[in-house]
Amino acid sequence: MAIKIEQLLELPPAERYLLAEILWNSLPEDAGPDVVPLSPREKREIDLALAEMERDPAGSRSYEEIVAELRRQRQGR
């Protein structure tokens, strides 16, 4: 049975969010721009963050720290 995008878009927001999270987490951890293309704005944001990290490494947070904070925030709703 094929699932149509229109059917997925009819899901309640919470279920669409869960589906997006499941799909996102299914990507390989080392997925680069060839797998997950970046928009020009996203590329600029990453370039700015990398420049800031190089300028002040002590002020940077790891990916794991950021994800943990986002999860705490989501659970605190």
C-alpha positions in Angstrom: 0.0 0.0 0.0 1.4 3.4 -1.0 1.1 6.3 1.3 0.4 9.6 -0.3 1.8 12.9 0.9 -1.7 14.3 1.1 -2.6 11.6 3.7 0.4 12.5 5.8 -0.5 16.2 5.7 -3.9 15.4 7.1 -2.3 13.9 10.3 -2.7 16.0 13.4 0.3 18.4 14.0 1.7 16.2 16.9 1.8 13.1 14.6 3.3 15.1 11.7 6.0 16.3 14.1 6.7 12.8 15.4 6.9 11.5 11.8 9.3 14.3 10.9 11.5 13.4 13.9 11.5 9.7 13.0 12.5 10.5 9.4 15.2 13.0 10.5 16.6 10.5 13.0 16.7 7.8 10.2 19.3 9.8 8.3 22.9 8.7 8.7 24.8 10.7 11.4 27.5 11.6 8.9 25.0 12.9 6.3 26.5 15.8 4.5 25.1 18.4 2.0 24.9 15.7 -0.7 22.2 13.9 1.5 20.7 16.9 3.3 21.1 19.9 1.0 21.4 23.3 2.7 19.7 26.5 1.6 22.0 29.6 1.2 20.6 31.0 4.5 21.3 27.7 6.3 24.9 27.6 4.9 25.4 31.2 6.0 24.2 30.4 9.5 26.6 27.4 9.7 29.5 29.4 8.4 28.8 32.1 11.0 28.6 29.6 13.8 31.8 27.9 12.7 33.6 31.3 12.6 32.3 32.1 16.1 33.4 28.7 17.3 36.9 29.2 15.9 37.1 32.7 17.4 36.0 31.5 20.9 36.2 27.7 21.3 35.5 27.9 25.1 32.2 29.6 24.4 31.0 26.8 22.1 28.6 24.0 22.9 28.7 20.5 21.5 26.0 19.0 19.3 25.1 16.7 22.2 24.7 19.6 24.6 22.4 21.4 22.2 20.3 18.3 21.5 20.0 17.6 25.2 18.9 21.2 25.8 16.3 21.0 23.1 14.9 17.8 24.5 14.7 19.3 28.0 12.9 22.3 26.5 10.4 20.1 24.6 9.7 18.0 27.7 9.1 21.1 29.8 6.2 22.2 27.7 
